[in-house]
Amino acid sequence: MSKKLFENTKLAFELKSNSSLRKSLFLFNIIKYPLIVKLGSFLTRLFLKLKLPVTPIIKNLLFDQFCVGLNEKESMVTVKKLSKFNLKSILHYHVEGYESEKSFDECLENTINTIKSSSKTDNVPFTVFKPTGLGSLGLFYKMAQGQILDENDKNQLRRVEKRFDLCFQTCKKYGVKILIDSEESWIQPGVDSLVEKFMIKYNKEHSLIYNTVQMYLKNKIKYLEHLLICSKKKLFVPGVKIVRGAYMEKERSRAQKFGYNDPICKNKFETDKNFNNALKFLVKNLEYFNIVVGSHNEESSYLLMDLMKRNKIKNNNKNIWFAQLYGMSDQISFNIASLGYNVCKLLPYGPVEEVIPYLIRRAEENSSVRGQSTRELDLIKKEFERRRINSQPRLH
């Protein structure tokens, strides 16, 4: 595979106007500085708490880069545009972390509606929900830590299980697969146990449900080995979405605060190694898995394409999907899709004030991952230069 594939900025930014590119250039110029991002995150949370009018600023800058609309109808406009480039979409009503039964039920309703809407087009093969959008963070924590649940907890758990099951029933009825978003490491085991319970019910012959595995956690190869055993025993067909991870600073800070071993790989090199080892493991055992590879890393993308070629796996094999977030790594998404691989862009949507936690994570991720924002900047600048040259009158 040519290592120049991702240099094709003409294709990568085909959907972006000059004004849209300028806005992206401005944003990535800011978020390449971690101190500015930390200060901005702090001030955003403070202004929201004080009910100051910060939403229009967020909407114009972060929201328009990383989200596709305030509602499902607006999102479908982007779905249609992406489909022209062989890109599929994953719609995500991205609301999380509200500790009330009313908000959980509202998130459930929106997720159900998204599943039904996704089924109306071949361009949205997956949808997604975040566990803390449907259930209490405190409950998942107790489950993860193996604590005894009291009657109130058990009643909560029954309601959470019912919400999960309604999502999965709807997915099965409408033929839409679903990704379960990841949580922090001290919550995730509670999510995993619940998801595996439903995989036994719904993933009998193929993967309807995909759990997310964050490979910056040192122990996750062992978790994949556990899933392989489950698959070989024919308990279920594991659907797995692997990602590097989204809570790095929070994970390290908590481990230091409470005095336990840091669960995160010690540096980017070790994280990349863990992620790429997971890729090799999953491709080697593809007959037992359905996989989605969520990565903005060019080397990992090249590696997956190479692994598929070496193992004589067709580009459009239905059990392997590449995935990137909207607003990031278009040089990967658009160029890989042009070669016939299965590629999805994850499209978050929702009210601006409710997706702010997600937007802050995206800014922090681009700031903390070495080279991420710089690479985005370089590609945008390269595309501006290409457009400038092509717009000049030619001498005959």
HUNOR-V12306 format. One record per helix or strand. SS is the DSSP state (H for helix, E for strand). FROM is the first residue (numbers start at 1). TO is the last residue. If there is no record, write none. Layout:
BEGIN
ss=SS from=FROM to=TO
ss=SS from=FROM to=TO
END
This chain:
BEGIN
ss=H from=5 to=7
ss=H from=9 to=12
ss=H from=18 to=31
ss=H from=34 to=49
ss=H from=55 to=66
ss=E from=67 to=67
ss=H from=72 to=83
ss=E from=88 to=93
ss=H from=101 to=118
ss=E from=126 to=129
ss=H from=131 to=134
ss=H from=137 to=144
ss=H from=151 to=174
ss=E from=177 to=180
ss=H from=185 to=202
ss=E from=209 to=214
ss=E from=217 to=217
ss=H from=220 to=232
ss=E from=238 to=243
ss=H from=248 to=258
ss=E from=264 to=264
ss=H from=268 to=284
ss=H from=286 to=288
ss=E from=289 to=294
ss=H from=298 to=310
ss=E from=320 to=325
ss=H from=330 to=337
ss=E from=343 to=349
ss=H from=352 to=368
ss=H from=372 to=391
END
